[in-house]
Amino acid sequence: QPQGKIYSRCELAQELYYQHKLPMPQIPTWVCIAQHESSFNTAAVGRLNADGSADHGLFQISDLFWCTHDQQGGKGCHATCNQFLDSSIADDVQCIRRIHQEHTQISGDGFNAWTVYKRNCLN
């Protein structure tokens, strides 16, 4: 089982901005999503959703569309779901960028991919 990490709000904000170069205006929203999805825990695995899928890691990335449970890794982020559970969030960020991009094309707001967004993070 991969070793996870619990972030503090400020540590996550700084890492997303300085290391992963996410745009400054998006940082508070990403931090809010991580807080409400995983309580800042990279090892979080969400309970099974109604459709039988589960969500993985800091940003609760769904295995329905974005990651697989085999060794190869696949689906939308070409990743294994376990990759999103360790203390490195580089691959998570790569994947959330892709999710955000696709959902921006679908709905005009990429954050709509996360159910907590409208309820908790849209101000």
DRENKOL-295662 format. One line per field, with one value per residue (C-alpha): x, y, z; residue in three letters; residue number from 1. Coordinates in Angstrom, 3 decimals, m for minus. Each point is the difference from the previous one (the first is absolute). Layout:
X <- (X/...) .
Y <- (Y/...) .
Z <- (Z/...) .
aa <- (ALA/...) .
i <- (NUM/...) .
//
This chain:
X <- (0.000/1.495/0.998/m2.355/0.372/m2.287/0.475/m0.666/m2.017/2.968/2.447/m2.343/m0.663/3.728/0.826/m2.786/1.185/3.803/0.721/m2.906/m0.573/m3.785/m1.396/m0.218/m3.730/m0.763/2.016/m2.718/m2.479/2.403/0.795/m3.719/m0.652/2.820/m1.311/m3.547/0.895/2.775/0.649/3.415/0.908/1.793/m0.814/m3.779/m2.163/m3.633/m2.769/m1.597/m2.217/m3.478/1.435/2.553/2.960/2.354/1.998/3.698/2.468/0.163/m2.443/m2.078/0.629/m2.629/0.904/m3.094/1.759/3.506/2.044/0.170/0.711/2.535/3.764/m0.072/m2.102/m2.557/m3.222/m0.011/3.141/1.946/0.619/m0.519/m2.274/2.698/2.239/m2.371/0.370/3.671/1.561/0.995/m2.794/1.788/m2.028/m3.207/0.538/0.671/m3.308/m2.089/1.307/m1.345/m3.329/m0.323/0.806/m2.558/m2.716/0.748/m0.768/m3.178/m1.505/2.141/1.222/2.476/m0.583/m3.516/1.644/0.179/m3.349/1.287/0.757/m3.484/m0.971/3.142/2.454/m1.913/m0.083) .
Y <- (0.000/3.368/2.393/2.962/3.530/2.457/3.525/3.233/2.558/2.356/m2.730/m1.296/3.485/0.707/m3.325/0.311/3.481/m0.153/m3.619/m0.924/3.462/m0.008/3.487/2.200/0.818/m3.750/m0.788/0.763/m2.172/m2.949/0.263/0.113/m3.062/m1.938/0.997/m1.167/m3.052/m1.557/2.190/0.648/m3.719/m1.360/m3.604/0.537/m2.484/1.000/m2.461/m1.668/2.323/m1.048/m1.223/m2.223/2.276/1.358/3.238/0.237/2.341/3.649/1.099/m3.227/m0.935/m2.465/m3.440/0.147/2.176/0.905/m2.893/m3.799/m2.753/m1.909/0.351/1.783/3.022/1.335/1.912/3.793/0.680/m3.080/m0.825/m2.655/1.152/m0.884/2.683/2.565/m1.307/0.634/3.138/1.353/2.001/0.655/m2.664/1.092/3.557/m1.225/m1.866/2.815/2.337/m2.413/m0.425/3.778/0.548/m2.552/1.341/3.572/m1.112/m1.782/2.585/3.128/m0.563/m2.822/m0.096/m1.384/m3.445/0.041/m0.266/1.921/3.018/1.470/m0.940/1.162/1.877/2.265/3.456) .
Z <- (0.000/m1.016/2.752/0.062/1.262/1.740/m1.286/1.814/m1.947/m0.494/m0.897/m2.693/m1.383/m0.224/m1.620/m2.582/m0.923/0.244/m0.919/m2.248/m1.488/0.251/m0.701/3.093/m0.441/0.124/3.146/2.595/m1.917/m0.292/3.708/0.820/m2.178/1.685/3.430/m0.676/m2.091/2.112/3.062/m1.596/0.199/m3.073/0.995/0.154/m1.880/m0.292/0.746/m2.975/m1.989/m1.111/m3.311/1.757/m0.683/2.658/0.348/0.726/1.650/0.966/m2.714/0.018/m3.609/m1.263/m1.327/m2.187/m2.593/1.113/1.427/0.061/2.523/m2.065/m0.307/m3.358/0.877/m2.401/m0.601/m0.253/2.036/m1.146/3.649/2.617/2.815/2.543/m1.500/1.491/3.568/0.730/1.436/m3.427/m1.587/m3.327/m1.815/1.754/m1.239/m3.533/0.143/1.534/m2.703/m2.607/1.822/0.409/m3.681/m1.209/2.274/m1.067/m3.557/1.163/2.376/m0.155/3.583/0.526/3.742/m0.639/m0.195/3.815/1.787/3.036/m2.179/m0.349/3.534/1.845/m2.191/m2.350/1.548) .
aa <- (GLN/PRO/GLN/GLY/LYS/ILE/TYR/SER/ARG/CYS/GLU/LEU/ALA/GLN/GLU/LEU/TYR/TYR/GLN/HIS/LYS/LEU/PRO/MET/PRO/GLN/ILE/PRO/THR/TRP/VAL/CYS/ILE/ALA/GLN/HIS/GLU/SER/SER/PHE/ASN/THR/ALA/ALA/VAL/GLY/ARG/LEU/ASN/ALA/ASP/GLY/SER/ALA/ASP/HIS/GLY/LEU/PHE/GLN/ILE/SER/ASP/LEU/PHE/TRP/CYS/THR/HIS/ASP/GLN/GLN/GLY/GLY/LYS/GLY/CYS/HIS/ALA/THR/CYS/ASN/GLN/PHE/LEU/ASP/SER/SER/ILE/ALA/ASP/ASP/VAL/GLN/CYS/ILE/ARG/ARG/ILE/HIS/GLN/GLU/HIS/THR/GLN/ILE/SER/GLY/ASP/GLY/PHE/ASN/ALA/TRP/THR/VAL/TYR/LYS/ARG/ASN/CYS/LEU/ASN) .
i <- (1/2/3/4/5/6/7/8/9/10/11/12/13/14/15/16/17/18/19/20/21/22/23/24/25/26/27/28/29/30/31/32/33/34/35/36/37/38/39/40/41/42/43/44/45/46/47/48/49/50/51/52/53/54/55/56/57/58/59/60/61/62/63/64/65/66/67/68/69/70/71/72/73/74/75/76/77/78/79/80/81/82/83/84/85/86/87/88/89/90/91/92/93/94/95/96/97/98/99/100/101/102/103/104/105/106/107/108/109/110/111/112/113/114/115/116/117/118/119/120/121/122/123) .
//
